[in-house]
Amino acid sequence: MKNDDLRADRDELDYYPPRTSGKREKSLVLQVAAGVFLGGLALWLVQLAATALYAKLLMGTFTFGG
């Protein structure tokens, strides 16, 4: 049990050609930046809609409750 060689073999790197283009990495950076921006914009719009709805509900209860 002590001398068992249970380590995995390394994958052969001959099958995978090395990537040299930086264009793909730049595209990924732009996609992440656009996703963060659009996600923040969507969250802001949801917060704005929720705040407007809450204000209308409060105004409605004050108007119709009295």
N, CA, C and O atoms as CSV, one atom per row, in Angstrom:
chain,resi,resn,atom,element,x,y,z
A,1,MET,N,N,0.821,-1.198,0.000
A,1,MET,CA,C,0.000,0.000,0.000
A,1,MET,C,C,0.865,1.263,0.000
A,1,MET,O,O,0.517,2.279,-0.601
A,2,LYS,N,N,2.008,1.165,0.696
A,2,LYS,CA,C,2.819,2.357,0.811
A,2,LYS,C,C,3.459,2.758,-0.514
A,2,LYS,O,O,3.600,3.948,-0.795
A,3,ASN,N,N,3.840,1.803,-1.313
A,3,ASN,CA,C,4.576,2.099,-2.534
A,3,ASN,C,C,3.694,2.145,-3.779
A,3,ASN,O,O,4.214,2.157,-4.894
A,4,ASP,N,N,2.381,2.171,-3.615
A,4,ASP,CA,C,1.500,2.259,-4.791
A,4,ASP,C,C,1.665,3.615,-5.459
A,4,ASP,O,O,1.717,4.654,-4.801
A,5,ASP,N,N,1.745,3.576,-6.788
A,5,ASP,CA,C,1.856,4.821,-7.547
A,5,ASP,C,C,0.456,5.210,-8.017
A,5,ASP,O,O,-0.009,4.721,-9.046
A,6,LEU,N,N,-0.210,6.074,-7.282
A,6,LEU,CA,C,-1.592,6.455,-7.582
A,6,LEU,C,C,-1.691,7.815,-8.256
A,6,LEU,O,O,-2.784,8.368,-8.382
A,7,ARG,N,N,-0.572,8.351,-8.685
A,7,ARG,CA,C,-0.616,9.658,-9.330
A,7,ARG,C,C,-1.116,9.535,-10.751
A,7,ARG,O,O,-0.841,8.548,-11.434
A,8,ALA,N,N,-1.852,10.541,-11.198
A,8,ALA,CA,C,-2.400,10.531,-12.554
A,8,ALA,C,C,-1.312,10.910,-13.561
A,8,ALA,O,O,-0.401,11.679,-13.253
A,9,ASP,N,N,-1.427,10.362,-14.753
A,9,ASP,CA,C,-0.501,10.721,-15.819
A,9,ASP,C,C,-0.849,12.100,-16.353
A,9,ASP,O,O,-2.003,12.526,-16.327
A,10,ARG,N,N,0.164,12.775,-16.830
A,10,ARG,CA,C,-0.053,14.096,-17.409
A,10,ARG,C,C,-0.661,13.953,-18.793
A,10,ARG,O,O,-0.369,13.006,-19.522
A,11,ASP,N,N,-1.512,14.910,-19.143
A,11,ASP,CA,C,-2.061,14.928,-20.495
A,11,ASP,C,C,-0.963,15.308,-21.481
A,11,ASP,O,O,-0.078,16.108,-21.178
A,12,GLU,N,N,-1.042,14.726,-22.645
A,12,GLU,CA,C,-0.093,15.083,-23.690
A,12,GLU,C,C,-0.456,16.451,-24.251
A,12,GLU,O,O,-1.607,16.692,-24.616
A,13,LEU,N,N,0.516,17.334,-24.319
A,13,LEU,CA,C,0.266,18.681,-24.804
A,13,LEU,C,C,0.358,18.781,-26.320
A,13,LEU,O,O,0.149,19.855,-26.885
A,14,ASP,N,N,0.674,17.659,-26.991
A,14,ASP,CA,C,0.792,17.690,-28.444
A,14,ASP,C,C,-0.563,17.880,-29.115
A,14,ASP,O,O,-0.631,18.383,-30.237
A,15,TYR,N,N,-1.617,17.492,-28.459
A,15,TYR,CA,C,-2.939,17.563,-29.071
A,15,TYR,C,C,-3.494,18.983,-29.092
A,15,TYR,O,O,-4.342,19.307,-29.923
A,16,TYR,N,N,-3.027,19.817,-28.196
A,16,TYR,CA,C,-3.574,21.161,-28.066
A,16,TYR,C,C,-2.562,22.183,-28.562
A,16,TYR,O,O,-1.523,22.381,-27.932
A,17,PRO,N,N,-2.851,22.829,-29.678
A,17,PRO,CA,C,-1.915,23.857,-30.151
A,17,PRO,C,C,-1.961,25.078,-29.231
A,17,PRO,O,O,-3.022,25.410,-28.704
A,18,PRO,N,N,-0.840,25.740,-29.035
A,18,PRO,CA,C,-0.831,26.905,-28.140
A,18,PRO,C,C,-1.603,28.079,-28.752
A,18,PRO,O,O,-1.579,28.302,-29.963
A,19,ARG,N,N,-2.274,28.806,-27.890
A,19,ARG,CA,C,-3.016,29.987,-28.356
A,19,ARG,C,C,-2.088,31.187,-28.347
A,19,ARG,O,O,-1.428,31.460,-27.344
A,20,THR,N,N,-2.037,31.900,-29.450
A,20,THR,CA,C,-1.168,33.062,-29.509
A,20,THR,C,C,-1.942,34.343,-29.781
A,20,THR,O,O,-1.368,35.430,-29.715
A,21,SER,N,N,-3.233,34.238,-30.087
A,21,SER,CA,C,-3.973,35.454,-30.415
A,21,SER,C,C,-4.463,36.125,-29.141
A,21,SER,O,O,-5.036,35.479,-28.265
A,22,GLY,N,N,-4.228,37.436,-29.050
A,22,GLY,CA,C,-4.712,38.204,-27.920
A,22,GLY,C,C,-6.096,38.752,-28.171
A,22,GLY,O,O,-6.693,39.358,-27.282
A,23,LYS,N,N,-6.618,38.549,-29.372
A,23,LYS,CA,C,-7.926,39.094,-29.718
A,23,LYS,C,C,-9.025,38.437,-28.894
A,23,LYS,O,O,-9.982,39.101,-28.495
A,24,ARG,N,N,-8.896,37.144,-28.638
A,24,ARG,CA,C,-9.915,36.433,-27.882
A,24,ARG,C,C,-9.967,36.922,-26.432
A,24,ARG,O,O,-11.047,37.041,-25.854
A,25,GLU,N,N,-8.828,37.197,-25.859
A,25,GLU,CA,C,-8.778,37.671,-24.484
A,25,GLU,C,C,-9.365,39.074,-24.372
A,25,GLU,O,O,-10.030,39.390,-23.385
A,26,LYS,N,N,-9.126,39.913,-25.370
A,26,LYS,CA,C,-9.685,41.258,-25.354
A,26,LYS,C,C,-11.198,41.184,-25.483
A,26,LYS,O,O,-11.917,41.942,-24.831
A,27,SER,N,N,-11.680,40.283,-26.313
A,27,SER,CA,C,-13.117,40.110,-26.469
A,27,SER,C,C,-13.737,39.649,-25.159
A,27,SER,O,O,-14.822,40.104,-24.796
A,28,LEU,N,N,-13.077,38.769,-24.459
A,28,LEU,CA,C,-13.583,38.290,-23.170
A,28,LEU,C,C,-13.654,39.426,-22.158
A,28,LEU,O,O,-14.610,39.519,-21.390
A,29,VAL,N,N,-12.653,40.279,-22.159
A,29,VAL,CA,C,-12.641,41.424,-21.242
A,29,VAL,C,C,-13.809,42.349,-21.566
A,29,VAL,O,O,-14.483,42.842,-20.662
A,30,LEU,N,N,-14.047,42.585,-22.843
A,30,LEU,CA,C,-15.159,43.455,-23.227
A,30,LEU,C,C,-16.505,42.822,-22.882
A,30,LEU,O,O,-17.428,43.527,-22.475
A,31,GLN,N,N,-16.630,41.512,-23.037
A,31,GLN,CA,C,-17.875,40.837,-22.688
A,31,GLN,C,C,-18.135,40.914,-21.184
A,31,GLN,O,O,-19.267,41.143,-20.758
A,32,VAL,N,N,-17.099,40.725,-20.392
A,32,VAL,CA,C,-17.266,40.810,-18.937
A,32,VAL,C,C,-17.634,42.229,-18.531
A,32,VAL,O,O,-18.513,42.426,-17.693
A,33,ALA,N,N,-16.964,43.222,-19.122
A,33,ALA,CA,C,-17.264,44.617,-18.788
A,33,ALA,C,C,-18.691,44.981,-19.192
A,33,ALA,O,O,-19.391,45.661,-18.442
A,34,ALA,N,N,-19.122,44.539,-20.361
A,34,ALA,CA,C,-20.491,44.813,-20.803
A,34,ALA,C,C,-21.502,44.106,-19.910
A,34,ALA,O,O,-22.558,44.665,-19.614
A,35,GLY,N,N,-21.200,42.900,-19.481
A,35,GLY,CA,C,-22.096,42.173,-18.592
A,35,GLY,C,C,-22.230,42.847,-17.239
A,35,GLY,O,O,-23.327,42.929,-16.686
A,36,VAL,N,N,-21.120,43.328,-16.706
A,36,VAL,CA,C,-21.167,44.031,-15.419
A,36,VAL,C,C,-21.967,45.317,-15.555
A,36,VAL,O,O,-22.777,45.638,-14.685
A,37,PHE,N,N,-21.748,46.056,-16.639
A,37,PHE,CA,C,-22.466,47.312,-16.845
A,37,PHE,C,C,-23.961,47.074,-17.020
A,37,PHE,O,O,-24.776,47.743,-16.384
A,38,LEU,N,N,-24.321,46.129,-17.874
A,38,LEU,CA,C,-25.738,45.854,-18.114
A,38,LEU,C,C,-26.416,45.261,-16.884
A,38,LEU,O,O,-27.584,45.546,-16.621
A,39,GLY,N,N,-25.697,44.446,-16.137
A,39,GLY,CA,C,-26.246,43.911,-14.900
A,39,GLY,C,C,-26.519,45.009,-13.880
A,39,GLY,O,O,-27.556,45.001,-13.216
A,40,GLY,N,N,-25.596,45.946,-13.757
A,40,GLY,CA,C,-25.802,47.081,-12.858
A,40,GLY,C,C,-26.959,47.953,-13.301
A,40,GLY,O,O,-27.730,48.443,-12.476
A,41,LEU,N,N,-27.080,48.147,-14.610
A,41,LEU,CA,C,-28.189,48.935,-15.142
A,41,LEU,C,C,-29.520,48.244,-14.875
A,41,LEU,O,O,-30.496,48.898,-14.509
A,42,ALA,N,N,-29.565,46.936,-15.056
A,42,ALA,CA,C,-30.795,46.183,-14.802
A,42,ALA,C,C,-31.169,46.250,-13.325
A,42,ALA,O,O,-32.341,46.434,-12.996
A,43,LEU,N,N,-30.190,46.104,-12.432
A,43,LEU,CA,C,-30.478,46.198,-10.999
A,43,LEU,C,C,-30.967,47.593,-10.619
A,43,LEU,O,O,-31.852,47.730,-9.774
A,44,TRP,N,N,-30.404,48.615,-11.229
A,44,TRP,CA,C,-30.844,49.978,-10.946
A,44,TRP,C,C,-32.280,50.190,-11.413
A,44,TRP,O,O,-33.074,50.824,-10.718
A,45,LEU,N,N,-32.615,49.659,-12.592
A,45,LEU,CA,C,-33.989,49.796,-13.088
A,45,LEU,C,C,-34.978,49.042,-12.211
A,45,LEU,O,O,-36.082,49.532,-11.972
A,46,VAL,N,N,-34.610,47.877,-11.734
A,46,VAL,CA,C,-35.482,47.115,-10.834
A,46,VAL,C,C,-35.677,47.877,-9.528
A,46,VAL,O,O,-36.788,47.937,-9.002
A,47,GLN,N,N,-34.616,48.448,-9.012
A,47,GLN,CA,C,-34.730,49.227,-7.779
A,47,GLN,C,C,-35.604,50.457,-7.999
A,47,GLN,O,O,-36.403,50.812,-7.132
A,48,LEU,N,N,-35.461,51.102,-9.137
A,48,LEU,CA,C,-36.278,52.279,-9.446
A,48,LEU,C,C,-37.752,51.906,-9.540
A,48,LEU,O,O,-38.610,52.612,-9.010
A,49,ALA,N,N,-38.046,50.800,-10.213
A,49,ALA,CA,C,-39.434,50.352,-10.344
A,49,ALA,C,C,-40.009,49.957,-8.986
A,49,ALA,O,O,-41.161,50.273,-8.690
A,50,ALA,N,N,-39.228,49.276,-8.167
A,50,ALA,CA,C,-39.703,48.870,-6.842
A,50,ALA,C,C,-39.955,50.091,-5.970
A,50,ALA,O,O,-40.937,50.129,-5.230
A,51,THR,N,N,-39.094,51.075,-6.047
A,51,THR,CA,C,-39.272,52.292,-5.258
A,51,THR,C,C,-40.514,53.051,-5.716
A,51,THR,O,O,-41.280,53.548,-4.890
A,52,ALA,N,N,-40.713,53.141,-7.025
A,52,ALA,CA,C,-41.898,53.828,-7.546
A,52,ALA,C,C,-43.178,53.099,-7.137
A,52,ALA,O,O,-44.161,53.733,-6.755
A,53,LEU,N,N,-43.161,51.782,-7.218
A,53,LEU,CA,C,-44.333,51.003,-6.815
A,53,LEU,C,C,-44.613,51.176,-5.324
A,53,LEU,O,O,-45.767,51.334,-4.925
A,54,TYR,N,N,-43.586,51.148,-4.515
A,54,TYR,CA,C,-43.753,51.324,-3.067
A,54,TYR,C,C,-44.297,52.714,-2.758
A,54,TYR,O,O,-45.169,52.869,-1.903
A,55,ALA,N,N,-43.779,53.728,-3.458
A,55,ALA,CA,C,-44.268,55.093,-3.236
A,55,ALA,C,C,-45.731,55.208,-3.647
A,55,ALA,O,O,-46.512,55.861,-2.956
A,56,LYS,N,N,-46.116,54.583,-4.763
A,56,LYS,CA,C,-47.519,54.631,-5.190
A,56,LYS,C,C,-48.415,53.919,-4.193
A,56,LYS,O,O,-49.524,54.373,-3.909
A,57,LEU,N,N,-47.932,52.791,-3.657
A,57,LEU,CA,C,-48.729,52.082,-2.663
A,57,LEU,C,C,-48.896,52.917,-1.397
A,57,LEU,O,O,-49.979,52.967,-0.814
A,58,LEU,N,N,-47.809,53.575,-0.977
A,58,LEU,CA,C,-47.915,54.421,0.207
A,58,LEU,C,C,-48.833,55.606,-0.038
A,58,LEU,O,O,-49.639,55.955,0.825
A,59,MET,N,N,-48.721,56.219,-1.189
A,59,MET,CA,C,-49.595,57.349,-1.508
A,59,MET,C,C,-51.040,56.875,-1.623
A,59,MET,O,O,-51.969,57.578,-1.227
A,60,GLY,N,N,-51.214,55.685,-2.166
A,60,GLY,CA,C,-52.564,55.141,-2.290
A,60,GLY,C,C,-53.183,54.872,-0.935
A,60,GLY,O,O,-54.363,55.158,-0.727
A,61,THR,N,N,-52.412,54.329,-0.013
A,61,THR,CA,C,-52.967,54.049,1.313
A,61,THR,C,C,-53.243,55.345,2.052
A,61,THR,O,O,-54.217,55.433,2.800
A,62,PHE,N,N,-52.404,56.349,1.855
A,62,PHE,CA,C,-52.673,57.621,2.532
A,62,PHE,C,C,-53.888,58.319,1.935
A,62,PHE,O,O,-54.657,58.960,2.651
A,63,THR,N,N,-54.057,58.194,0.625
A,63,THR,CA,C,-55.178,58.876,-0.017
A,63,THR,C,C,-56.499,58.187,0.310
A,63,THR,O,O,-57.472,58.848,0.672
A,64,PHE,N,N,-56.537,56.862,0.182
A,64,PHE,CA,C,-57.805,56.159,0.332
A,64,PHE,C,C,-58.093,55.769,1.774
A,64,PHE,O,O,-59.233,55.438,2.098
A,65,GLY,N,N,-57.107,55.798,2.637
A,65,GLY,CA,C,-57.334,55.404,4.024
A,65,GLY,C,C,-57.986,56.494,4.849
A,65,GLY,O,O,-58.658,56.196,5.837
A,66,GLY,N,N,-57.804,57.759,4.466
A,66,GLY,CA,C,-58.327,58.854,5.272
A,66,GLY,C,C,-59.674,59.241,4.825
A,66,GLY,O,O,-60.274,60.153,5.393
